[in-house]
Amino acid sequence: MKQKSTVSSSRRKSRKAYFTAPSHIRRKLMSAPLSKELRAKYNVRSLPIRRDDEVIICRGHYHDREGKVTQVYRKKWRIHIERVTRDKANGQTVAIGIHPTK
């Protein structure tokens, strides 16, 4: 059963709302779960991610890496973390975008 009558439960509408969300709503959608210690300290499960946060990558090719968030790229739904980079063919180093909830 539907929880709120004002919010659609349609997959199509919720995907459209997610992918066309403005920046101030993307901030809240780009939240990351806290560690067990921080969860107990602040009594909250997750918080919007911001620059200079210390994070641990949990999934994907770069899992178990720690670092500071250098950039939150809301338009692409990605965050950039220091020391998570790759070298391009011309020798230039570029940051790799990681999804904040992963």
C-alpha positions, 0 to 999 in steps of 0.5 A, a space after each residue: 500500500 502507498 505511504 503518501 498520497 502525494 508521492 507517486 510509486 510509479 517507476 517511470 516517474 520516480 526515475 524521471 524525478 531522480 535523473 532530472 533533480 536540481 542541484 539542491 535535491 541532488 545534494 540530499 540524494 548523494 548521501 553516504 552511510 556513516 560508520 558504526 562509530 559515527 552512527 552511534 555518536 550522531 544518531 543518524 544513519 547517513 549524511 549528504 557527502 561534502 568536500 574534505 569528508 573522509 571516506 572508504 570505498 566499499 564496492 568496485 575496482 577501488 574497494 577498501 581504499 580510503 581518502 578525502 573527498 576532493 570534489 563532489 560532482 553533482 551533475 554526474 552523480 560522482 565524487 572524486 577521492 584523492 589517490 583514486 586516479 588513473 593515467 591517461 595515454 598522454 601521461 596526464 593524471 585524472 580523478 576517477 568518479 565514484 558513486 557516493 553510496 557505493 
